[in-house]
């Protein structure tokens, strides 16, 4: 069902920069120590890591803004010297715009909103703008909790906090999107992490993921289904078998092949898709 919603698929077998859409292009190869810094005609660049939900936030926001930008993936275990010279902290996402560097996903989103005022993620009305910022802060704790369980092979002993945080996210959702009738800052903040939880459900055998989530969070599931259909989230839709292989590899050895051929990435998997209230099993 969800695979049919993809507008395009990243070409993962090429090491060259490829055009993914009219406004964004991705480099398929992870850049590492010894690799030169690619030249570019783009004035806006996002340094990323292909499987990082925080990086997805920045890419979603930039795409939603309709600006032209490129994405370069950095090997975080073997970072290029030129990247560390630019940004000694070595973290991603990192936005480079017109020679200026902006770190942190939330800061990047707000910077883009100010730097490109033609389109807006945050509302112009001060109260609504403040409310979206505050809601995004509240949802950040959900994101942190999901990130903490991302590399576990089982959730035993880790479900209480996760259930509490998901319940808070469910309660906060009073409209089709956290921002009202259209996605905004809180939606961009949360989506990559709920998507990650969706992927974790495909390979972690746990009663919490099989039953309690999603069945106790119908509003959150409906929101997730809506979010998956919008163009800006599809631009970061990494093939789920690749994300699965990355998470499993990290859980087992705290290291992985960041690049193209991930361990197990060609192995068919059982997928548990989310619908409004039940779990549907589909074979690849």
Sine and cosine of phi, psi and omega as CSV:
sin_phi,cos_phi,sin_psi,cos_psi,sin_omega,cos_omega
0.00,0.00,-0.82,0.57,-0.10,-1.00
-0.95,0.30,-0.53,0.85,-0.02,-1.00
-0.88,0.48,-0.51,0.86,-0.01,-1.00
-0.94,0.35,-0.19,0.98,-0.02,-1.00
-1.00,0.05,-0.11,0.99,-0.02,-1.00
-0.92,0.39,0.75,-0.66,0.07,-1.00
-0.99,0.16,-0.64,0.77,0.05,-1.00
-0.51,-0.86,0.25,-0.97,0.03,-1.00
-0.86,-0.50,0.69,-0.72,0.06,-1.00
-0.90,0.43,0.70,-0.71,0.11,-0.99
-0.98,0.18,0.97,-0.23,-0.13,-0.99
-1.00,-0.04,-0.04,1.00,-0.05,-1.00
-0.98,-0.17,0.00,1.00,-0.02,-1.00
-0.97,-0.24,0.60,-0.80,0.06,-1.00
-0.99,-0.13,0.01,1.00,0.01,-1.00
-1.00,-0.02,0.31,-0.95,0.11,-0.99
-0.93,0.36,0.71,-0.70,-0.08,-1.00
-0.84,-0.55,0.47,-0.88,0.03,-1.00
-1.00,0.01,0.85,-0.52,-0.03,-1.00
-0.99,-0.17,-0.45,0.90,0.04,-1.00
-0.28,-0.96,-0.06,-1.00,-0.02,-1.00
-0.94,0.35,-0.41,0.91,-0.12,-0.99
-0.93,-0.37,-0.26,0.97,-0.07,-1.00
-0.68,-0.73,0.61,-0.79,0.14,-0.99
-0.75,-0.66,0.58,-0.82,-0.06,-1.00
-0.91,-0.41,0.58,-0.81,0.21,-0.98
-1.00,-0.08,0.82,-0.57,-0.10,-0.99
-0.99,0.17,-0.38,0.93,-0.03,-1.00
-1.00,-0.02,0.69,-0.72,0.11,-0.99
-0.96,0.27,0.76,-0.65,0.01,-1.00
-1.00,0.07,0.69,-0.72,-0.06,-1.00
-0.66,-0.75,0.01,-1.00,-0.03,-1.00
-0.83,0.56,0.74,-0.68,-0.04,-1.00
0.99,-0.17,-0.38,0.92,0.05,-1.00
-0.98,0.19,0.69,-0.73,0.06,-1.00
-0.96,0.28,0.38,-0.93,0.08,-1.00
-0.95,0.30,0.82,-0.58,0.00,-1.00
-0.91,0.42,0.63,-0.78,0.13,-0.99
-0.99,0.15,0.34,-0.94,-0.08,-1.00
-0.35,-0.94,0.50,-0.86,0.14,-0.99
-1.00,0.02,-0.16,0.99,-0.04,-1.00
-0.98,0.19,0.67,-0.74,0.06,-1.00
-1.00,-0.02,-0.13,0.99,0.01,-1.00
-0.83,-0.55,0.81,-0.58,-0.05,-1.00
-0.68,-0.73,0.65,-0.76,0.10,-1.00
-0.90,-0.43,0.87,-0.49,0.13,-0.99
-0.99,0.11,0.78,-0.63,-0.25,-0.97
-0.66,-0.75,0.01,-1.00,0.23,-0.97
-0.68,-0.73,0.84,-0.54,-0.21,-0.98
-0.74,0.67,-0.51,0.86,-0.09,-1.00
-0.94,-0.35,0.28,0.96,-0.09,-1.00
-1.00,-0.07,0.87,-0.50,0.00,-1.00
-0.92,0.40,-0.48,0.88,0.05,-1.00
-0.92,0.39,-0.62,0.78,0.07,-1.00
-0.91,0.41,-0.62,0.79,0.05,-1.00
-0.84,0.54,-0.63,0.78,0.04,-1.00
-0.81,0.58,-0.77,0.64,-0.06,-1.00
-0.90,0.43,-0.65,0.76,-0.01,-1.00
-0.92,0.38,-0.68,0.73,0.05,-1.00
-0.84,0.54,-0.72,0.69,-0.03,-1.00
-0.90,0.44,-0.70,0.71,-0.01,-1.00
-0.89,0.45,-0.65,0.76,0.02,-1.00
-0.92,0.40,-0.66,0.75,0.02,-1.00
-0.89,0.46,-0.55,0.83,0.02,-1.00
-0.94,0.33,-0.31,0.95,0.02,-1.00
0.98,0.21,0.35,0.93,-0.01,-1.00
-1.00,-0.02,0.33,-0.94,0.08,-1.00
-1.00,0.04,0.78,-0.63,0.00,-1.00
-0.41,-0.91,0.26,-0.97,0.07,-1.00
-0.81,-0.58,0.40,-0.92,-0.02,-1.00
-0.87,-0.50,0.82,-0.57,0.09,-1.00
-0.91,-0.41,0.80,-0.60,0.02,-1.00
-1.00,0.03,0.71,-0.70,-0.02,-1.00
-0.94,-0.34,0.74,-0.67,0.12,-0.99
-0.96,0.27,0.96,-0.28,-0.13,-0.99
-0.96,0.29,-0.23,0.97,0.06,-1.00
-1.00,-0.07,-0.13,0.99,-0.02,-1.00
-0.43,-0.90,0.93,0.37,-0.18,-0.98
-0.96,0.29,0.61,-0.79,0.05,-1.00
-0.89,0.46,0.56,-0.83,0.01,-1.00
-0.87,0.49,-0.64,0.77,-0.04,-1.00
-0.91,0.41,-0.51,0.86,0.05,-1.00
-0.94,0.35,-0.68,0.74,0.02,-1.00
-0.92,0.39,-0.50,0.87,0.07,-1.00
-0.92,0.39,-0.62,0.78,0.06,-1.00
-0.93,0.36,-0.68,0.74,-0.20,-0.98
-0.62,-0.78,1.00,0.08,-0.10,-0.99
-0.83,0.55,-0.46,0.89,0.05,-1.00
-0.91,0.42,-0.46,0.89,0.08,-1.00
0.95,0.31,0.31,0.95,-0.06,-1.00
-1.00,-0.06,0.41,-0.91,0.15,-0.99
-0.79,-0.61,0.46,-0.89,0.05,1.00
-0.96,0.27,0.45,-0.89,0.12,-0.99
-0.71,-0.70,0.82,-0.57,0.04,-1.00
-1.00,-0.09,0.73,-0.68,0.17,-0.99
-0.89,-0.47,0.90,-0.44,-0.04,-1.00
-0.74,-0.67,0.89,-0.46,0.06,-1.00
0.81,0.58,0.62,0.79,0.04,-1.00
1.00,0.07,-0.08,1.00,0.00,-1.00
-0.98,-0.20,0.60,-0.80,-0.05,-1.00
-0.95,-0.32,0.74,-0.67,-0.01,-1.00
-0.76,-0.65,0.90,-0.44,0.05,-1.00
-1.00,-0.07,0.13,-0.99,0.13,-0.99
0.97,0.24,0.80,-0.61,-0.12,-0.99
-0.87,0.49,-0.71,0.70,-0.03,-1.00
-0.92,0.38,-0.65,0.76,0.03,-1.00
-0.90,0.43,-0.64,0.77,0.03,-1.00
-0.87,0.49,-0.72,0.70,-0.02,-1.00
-0.86,0.51,-0.73,0.68,-0.03,-1.00
-0.94,0.34,-0.57,0.82,0.08,-1.00
-0.88,0.47,-0.73,0.68,0.01,-1.00
-0.87,0.50,-0.62,0.79,0.00,-1.00
-0.90,0.43,-0.59,0.81,0.01,-1.00
-0.98,0.17,-0.60,0.80,-0.08,-1.00
-0.97,0.24,-0.43,0.90,-0.01,-1.00
-0.81,-0.58,0.97,0.23,-0.13,-0.99
-0.97,0.26,-0.08,1.00,-0.03,-1.00
-0.88,0.48,-0.59,0.81,0.12,-0.99
-0.84,-0.54,0.37,-0.93,-0.13,-0.99
-0.71,-0.71,0.66,-0.75,0.16,-0.99
-1.00,-0.06,-0.75,0.66,0.07,-1.00
-1.00,0.06,0.61,-0.79,0.04,-1.00
-0.92,0.39,0.40,-0.92,0.00,-1.00
-0.99,0.16,-0.46,0.89,-0.01,-1.00
-0.92,0.40,0.80,-0.59,-0.17,-0.99
-0.84,0.55,-0.68,0.74,-0.04,-1.00
-0.92,0.39,-0.73,0.69,0.00,-1.00
-0.89,0.45,-0.58,0.81,0.04,-1.00
-0.90,0.44,-0.71,0.71,0.02,-1.00
-0.91,0.43,-0.63,0.78,-0.01,-1.00
-0.89,0.45,-0.69,0.73,0.02,-1.00
-0.89,0.45,-0.64,0.77,0.03,-1.00
-0.89,0.45,-0.68,0.73,-0.03,-1.00
-0.92,0.38,-0.68,0.74,0.03,-1.00
-0.89,0.46,-0.60,0.80,0.04,-1.00
-0.90,0.44,-0.63,0.78,0.05,-1.00
-0.89,0.46,-0.68,0.73,0.00,-1.00
-0.90,0.44,-0.62,0.78,-0.03,-1.00
-0.96,0.27,-0.33,0.95,0.01,-1.00
-0.87,0.50,-0.52,0.86,0.01,-1.00
-0.94,0.35,-0.55,0.84,0.11,-0.99
-0.89,0.46,-0.71,0.70,-0.03,-1.00
-0.88,0.48,-0.69,0.72,-0.01,-1.00
-0.89,0.46,-0.63,0.78,0.00,-1.00
-0.92,0.40,-0.68,0.73,0.04,-1.00
-0.90,0.44,-0.64,0.77,0.02,-1.00
-0.87,0.48,-0.60,0.80,-0.03,-1.00
-0.91,0.41,-0.50,0.87,-0.02,-1.00
-0.99,-0.14,0.02,1.00,-0.12,-0.99
-0.89,0.46,-0.51,0.86,-0.11,-0.99
-0.94,-0.33,0.39,0.92,0.05,-1.00
-0.99,-0.12,0.55,-0.84,0.07,-1.00
-1.00,0.00,-0.22,0.97,0.13,-0.99
-0.48,-0.88,0.45,-0.89,-0.11,-0.99
-0.98,-0.18,0.09,1.00,-0.07,-1.00
-0.77,0.64,0.81,-0.59,0.01,-1.00
0.99,0.12,-0.04,1.00,-0.04,-1.00
-0.89,-0.46,0.13,0.99,-0.12,-0.99
-1.00,0.01,-0.39,0.92,-0.06,-1.00
-0.89,0.45,-0.78,0.63,0.01,-1.00
-0.90,0.43,-0.65,0.76,0.01,-1.00
-0.88,0.48,-0.70,0.72,0.03,-1.00
-0.88,0.47,-0.66,0.75,0.00,-1.00
-0.90,0.44,-0.70,0.72,-0.02,-1.00
-0.93,0.37,-0.66,0.75,0.03,-1.00
-0.91,0.42,-0.60,0.80,0.05,-1.00
-0.89,0.45,-0.62,0.79,0.05,-1.00
-0.91,0.42,-0.64,0.77,0.04,-1.00
-0.92,0.40,-0.63,0.78,0.05,-1.00
-0.89,0.46,-0.70,0.71,-0.03,-1.00
-0.92,0.40,-0.60,0.80,-0.03,-1.00
-0.93,0.36,-0.39,0.92,-0.09,-1.00
-0.99,0.11,0.99,-0.16,-0.06,-1.00
-0.94,-0.34,-0.12,0.99,0.00,-1.00
-0.74,-0.67,0.14,-0.99,-0.02,-1.00
-0.79,0.62,-0.61,0.79,0.10,-1.00
-0.83,-0.56,0.32,-0.95,0.01,-1.00
-0.88,0.47,-0.42,0.91,-0.03,-1.00
-0.99,-0.10,0.06,1.00,-0.01,-1.00
0.86,-0.51,-0.80,-0.60,-0.04,-1.00
-1.00,-0.01,-0.18,0.98,0.05,-1.00
-0.73,-0.69,0.44,-0.90,-0.01,-1.00
-0.92,0.40,0.57,-0.82,0.04,-1.00
-0.63,-0.77,-0.42,-0.91,-0.08,-1.00
-0.83,0.55,-0.76,0.65,-0.02,-1.00
-0.88,0.48,-0.58,0.81,0.00,-1.00
-0.92,0.40,-0.66,0.75,0.02,-1.00
-0.92,0.40,-0.60,0.80,0.00,-1.00
-0.89,0.45,-0.68,0.73,-0.14,-0.99
-1.00,0.05,-0.59,0.81,-0.20,-0.98
-0.79,0.61,-0.76,0.65,-0.07,-1.00
-0.86,0.52,-0.44,0.90,-0.04,-1.00
-0.99,0.12,-0.60,0.80,0.10,-0.99
-0.92,0.39,-0.59,0.81,0.09,-1.00
-0.88,0.47,-0.64,0.76,0.04,-1.00
-0.90,0.44,-0.66,0.75,0.04,-1.00
-0.89,0.45,-0.62,0.79,0.07,-1.00
-0.86,0.51,-0.67,0.75,0.01,-1.00
-0.95,0.33,-0.64,0.77,0.03,-1.00
-0.85,0.53,-0.59,0.81,0.00,-1.00
-0.87,0.50,-0.37,0.93,-0.09,-1.00
-0.98,0.21,-0.30,0.95,-0.05,-1.00
-0.70,-0.72,-0.21,0.98,0.06,-1.00
-1.00,-0.06,0.87,-0.49,0.00,-1.00
-1.00,0.08,0.96,-0.28,-0.08,-1.00
-0.43,-0.90,0.71,-0.70,-0.04,-1.00
-0.90,0.44,-0.51,0.86,0.03,-1.00
-0.88,0.47,-0.73,0.69,-0.03,-1.00
-0.97,0.24,-0.48,0.87,-0.02,-1.00
-0.97,0.24,-0.53,0.85,-0.15,-0.99
-0.80,-0.60,-0.89,0.46,-0.13,-0.99
-0.85,0.52,-0.72,0.69,0.19,-0.98
-0.96,-0.29,0.86,-0.52,0.33,0.95
-0.98,-0.22,-0.02,1.00,-0.24,-0.97
-0.89,0.45,-0.38,0.92,0.01,-1.00
-1.00,-0.05,0.07,1.00,-0.07,-1.00
-0.72,-0.69,0.88,0.48,-0.09,-1.00
-0.89,0.46,-0.61,0.80,0.00,-1.00
-0.92,0.38,-0.64,0.77,0.00,-1.00
-0.91,0.41,-0.62,0.78,0.02,-1.00
-0.92,0.39,-0.70,0.71,0.04,-1.00
-0.87,0.49,-0.66,0.75,0.04,-1.00
-0.88,0.47,-0.70,0.72,-0.01,-1.00
-0.88,0.48,-0.67,0.74,0.01,-1.00
-0.89,0.46,-0.67,0.74,0.05,-1.00
-0.90,0.45,-0.70,0.72,-0.04,-1.00
-0.89,0.46,-0.55,0.84,-0.02,-1.00
-0.93,0.37,-0.29,0.96,-0.07,-1.00
-1.00,-0.03,-0.19,0.98,-0.09,-1.00
-1.00,0.06,0.57,-0.82,-0.12,-0.99
-0.84,0.54,-0.61,0.80,-0.10,-0.99
-0.94,0.35,-0.41,0.91,0.08,-1.00
-1.00,0.09,-0.48,0.87,0.02,-1.00
-0.93,0.36,-0.38,0.93,0.01,-1.00
-0.93,0.36,-0.32,0.95,0.05,-1.00
-0.93,-0.36,0.32,0.95,-0.04,-1.00
-0.98,0.22,0.99,0.16,0.12,-0.99
-0.87,0.48,0.70,-0.71,0.08,-1.00
-0.75,0.66,0.79,-0.61,-0.19,-0.98
-0.91,0.40,-0.44,0.90,0.05,-1.00
-0.93,0.38,-0.48,0.88,0.04,-1.00
-0.96,0.28,-0.69,0.72,0.05,-1.00
-0.89,0.45,-0.64,0.77,0.05,-1.00
-0.85,0.52,-0.75,0.66,-0.02,-1.00
-0.89,0.46,-0.63,0.78,0.03,-1.00
-0.89,0.45,-0.74,0.67,-0.03,-1.00
-0.90,0.43,-0.66,0.75,0.02,-1.00
-0.90,0.44,-0.69,0.73,0.00,-1.00
-0.89,0.47,-0.68,0.73,0.03,-1.00
-0.90,0.43,-0.63,0.77,-0.02,-1.00
-0.91,0.42,-0.56,0.83,-0.07,-1.00
-1.00,0.09,-0.60,0.80,-0.15,-0.99
-0.65,-0.76,0.10,1.00,0.02,-1.00
0.83,0.56,0.48,0.88,0.05,-1.00
-0.36,-0.93,0.40,-0.91,0.01,-1.00
-0.37,-0.93,0.22,-0.98,0.17,-0.99
-0.99,0.16,0.97,-0.26,-0.02,-1.00
-0.90,0.44,-0.41,0.91,-0.19,-0.98
-0.99,0.12,-0.51,-0.86,-0.34,-0.94
-0.94,0.35,-0.81,0.58,-0.15,-0.99
-1.00,-0.02,1.00,0.03,-0.03,-1.00
-0.99,0.17,0.53,-0.85,0.01,-1.00
-0.85,0.53,0.83,-0.56,0.06,-1.00
0.99,0.17,0.09,1.00,-0.12,-0.99
-0.94,0.34,-0.32,0.95,0.01,-1.00
-0.99,-0.15,0.10,1.00,-0.01,-1.00
-1.00,0.07,0.82,-0.57,0.05,-1.00
-0.85,0.52,0.58,-0.82,-0.01,-1.00
-0.78,-0.63,0.38,-0.92,0.18,-0.98
-0.99,0.16,0.74,-0.67,-0.01,-1.00
-0.92,-0.38,0.73,-0.68,0.08,-1.00
-0.95,-0.30,0.98,-0.21,-0.04,-1.00
-0.99,0.10,0.53,-0.85,0.03,-1.00
-1.00,0.01,0.77,-0.64,0.24,-0.97
-0.87,-0.50,-0.31,-0.95,-0.16,-0.99
-0.89,0.47,-0.59,0.80,-0.08,-1.00
-0.52,-0.85,-0.10,0.99,-0.08,-1.00
-0.77,-0.64,0.19,-0.98,0.05,-1.00
-0.98,-0.20,0.80,-0.59,0.05,-1.00
-0.94,-0.34,0.75,-0.66,0.02,-1.00
-0.99,-0.11,0.75,-0.66,0.08,-1.00
-0.72,-0.70,0.63,-0.78,0.10,-0.99
-1.00,-0.08,0.61,-0.79,0.07,-1.00
-0.88,0.47,0.00,0.00,0.00,0.00
